[in-house]
């Protein structure tokens, strides 16, 4: 997918091109001797309030390229790469405590104030929850996207067949071949091929002469420590929370939703998106943007109603 394809295809909607061509700047901040990359969009915002977006496991900030510019509440919008993924450095070990420090450091480096709302998909939602549980005064709200706590009474889903294996990075002889092997994790059908192709294009890196691989750390499956969702993190949330999830998601089931809701103190807003699976914003990008904007407005309204009591 190239910019010159814009005039030759009628299958890619105009909003997509407008979003990915919105001006964006690239930055980084050092956290525990590693560079953490983040992107900031020029949305015309003049206040320090913002939205900080966190990607899922093995993903990166550019999954938000076609979503972030459509946020309509006037916020400054930032998306970051957690270490071990995207353009951030790799570590020998990755822990939730380190990820919390990274999120806080990016918020500070981007000059985002305490009204900033964290938006996290899947694993990113889990790390966002741990961050606001640890530092509730630092942020103004939380939006979880198909992310919650697995009901302990519900059978675990087996993801072994679709999960990347730890070890030596898989190398491909060309960028085109690497991009063609891109797959979603967890696996699911994809109805918007242009979005998948865009993400794939930004998920590959040249590591040797004529050798390409994925941006995420190939040792990530065994280097992640203490990153599981904890019910205690959700029980102590002290700020407005909105949950957006896919109606057909196999990762965020009805049982997971009910259990997660039972843990979170009010105020809480939930929205189910029809015909969407775990990767909600790939399946139904238009509906997701609508619900995200509604969530951001709802959180802002809750904060105004509660005033300084939050």
N, C-alpha and C positions, 0 to 999 in steps of 0.2 A: 504494500500500500504506500503510494507516494503522493505528494501534493498534486502532481500533474494528473492523478487519477480523478481528481475532484470533478473536472468537467466531462469526464468520459463515462462515469457510472451514475446510474439513477437508483442504485440499491442502497447507497449510503446516504442517510438523511443529512440535511444541511446543518442541523444543530450540532452534529458530530464535528464537522469541519470547523464551525465557529468556536467550539469548545477547545479542540486541540491546537487551534491557532491563536488562542488567547495568550497574550504576553505572560511569560513566567520567568522567574529568576532562580538560579541554582545556588545553593549555599551549603555550608557544612559547619559542624561544631565538634570539638574534641571532647570525648567522654571516656574516661578511663583508658587513655592512650589509643583510642580508636576514633577515626573520623566518622561522624554520623551525617549523612547527606539529607538535605530537605529542599523542597521546592516551594516557592511562594508566588501566587498568581496576582497579577495586577487587575483587581476587580473594581478599582476606584474607591475602595473603602478609605475613610479618613479617621476612623476611630481605632483604638488599640484592641478592641474586642475582636475575637476571631474564631475560626474553626480549625482545629488540628486533626488531620485525617490519618488513620493508621490502617495499614494493609493486613491481609491475612498471611498465614504461614506459607513460606516459599515465594511470596509475592513481593511487590515493591510499590513505591509511591506512584508510579505512572499508571497503575490501575485506576487512579482517580482522575486522570487527565481529561476525560470526557464528562466527568461529574462535577469536579470542583468549580469550574467557571460558571456553572449554572446555579450555584448557591445565590439566592436572591435577597438575603436579608442585610446586605451591605457590609458583611463581615470580611475581614482579611482572611484569606484561605491559605493554609499551609498543609503540605503532605510530606511525610518523612519516610526514610528507609531505616527500619530497625537493623542493627548490625547482623551480619550474616546473610543479608538479603539486599537486593537492589544495588545501589552504588555505594553503600556504606561498607566499612572495613569488616573483615572476618575476625572472630575471636577463637581462642582455644575452648572456651566454655561460654554458654549463654544462660543467664538466669533472669528470673522476673525482676529481681532487685536491680540488675543492670539495665534492663529495659525501662524500668520506672525512671531511673536516672537519665536515660537517653531522652525520654519523652519530656521530662522537666527541663532538660538542657535545651532542647529544640524550642520549646515554648518561650524560654528566656531569650535565646538567641534571636528569635523572630519578633521579640518585643510584644508578645501576646499577653494581655492582662488577665486578671482573675475572673473576667466574665467569659473567657474562652471556653468553647464547647469541644469536647473530644468526640470524634466519630470513629468507631473501630469496627472493622469487619472481621468476624470469626476470631482467629488468634489475636488480631489487633484489638478487638473488643475486650478480650480477656486481659491484655496488658493495660488497656485504658482503664478497666475496672480496678485493677490493682493499683494504678497510679492515683486515681481519685479516692480510693479507700485509704491510701497512705497520706495523701495531701489534699483533703477535701476543700481547703480554703484556696487552693491554687486555681481551680477551674469552676466554671459556672454551670456545667451540665454535661450529660453523657448520652450519646446515641449509640446503641448497640445494634449492629447489623448482622442478623443471623448468628448471634453470639450469646451464650448463656451458660448455665450450669446443667450438666447432664443429670437427669433424675437417677439416683442410685438404684431405684427399683426397675429401671428400664434396661434391657440387654444392651451391652456395648455393641456399636457398629464396627464390623471388621473392615479396616481401611488398608490392610496389609498389601493387597494386590495393586492398589493405585498409589501407594506412598513411595516417594523417592528412597532409594537405598543409600546408606552411608558408604563411603569409600572414595576411591579415585574418581575425579570428575569424568563424566561421560563426554567424550570429544566427538565433534562432527567436522567433516572436511570442508563444509561451506556454511555460510550464514543461512542460506535458503533451506538446506537440509535440516539444520538445527531448528529453525522456525517451524518447519513442517511437522516436527516431532513434539511440538508444544502440546501439553495436555493439562486440563484442569485437575486440581486436587482439592477436595475429593472429586472423583470422576462424576460427570453428569452430562446429559445432552446439551448442546449449544445451538441456539436458534439465531444468534446474531454473529455470523462468521466474521464480519468486518471488525467487531470489537475484539474477538479472539486473535485475529491476525495483527491488530495494532499492538495488543499486549505482548504477543509473541515477539514482535520486532524489537521491543524494548526489554526483553528478558534474556537476550543473548549477548555474550561478550567474547571478544577475540583474546585468547590466552597464549597462543603460540602462532608461529607462521602457518597460516591455513588451518588453524584448529580453533573451533568455537565450542563454547559450553554455556551452561546456565549461570546467571549471576549469583544465585544463592550458594551458600557454602555447602559443599557436598557432604560434609561431616555434621551438618545441622541435625539430622535425626538422632545422633548419639551425643551431640554436644549440648543439647537443650536440657537444662536442669531446673527443677522447681518452677515449672511454668503452667502447671495444671490449674484449672479453675477451682477456687475455694469458696464454698458457701459463705464463709465468714466475710469475704471481700464484698459480697453483695448485700449481706445483712447490715453492714455498717455504712452504706452509702448515705451521704448527707446532702444530696443535691438532686435536682430533677433528672429523671432518666426516661428516655424513650427507646423502645425496642421496635425495630423494623425487621421482619423476617419473611422468608419465602414460604408460601402456602404448601408447596410440594417439597420443601427441604427435607432431606434425610438426615441432615446433621442437627438441625434445630427442629425437633419434632414437637407435637402438641404436648407430650409429657415433659419435654425439656422446657417448653414455654411456661407451662403451668407451675413447674417446680421453681423456675427462675423468678417468676412473678411473686410466688409465695415468700421469697426471701427478701425482695427489695421493698424497703419502706416507701410509702407514698411521698410525693406525687410520682405517678408512673403513667406513661402513655405507651400503647402498643398498636402496631399496624401490621396486618398480614397482607402481602402482595400476591394476588392471584396469579397462577401460572408461572410462578417463580420458584426456583430451587435455591440451593445454598448460595450461589453466586448471583444474588438478587439483582444487582445493578447491571449484570450482563444479560440476564433473561428479560428484564423489564426496565430498561433505563429510564424511560419517560415517567413511569409510575413511581420508580424509586426516587427520582429527583423531586417529584411532587411531595412525596411523603417525607423526604429529608427536610425540605423547606418548611413543611408544616411542623415537623418536630422541632426545628430550630426556633421557629416563632413561638411554639408552645412553651419551650424551655425559657425563652426570654420573658414571656408573660408570667410564668410561674415565679421567676426571680423578682419581677416587679411587684407582684402581689405579696410575696413574702417579705420583701424589703430586706432589712438588715438582719432578720431572724435567721437567714441562711448562713 
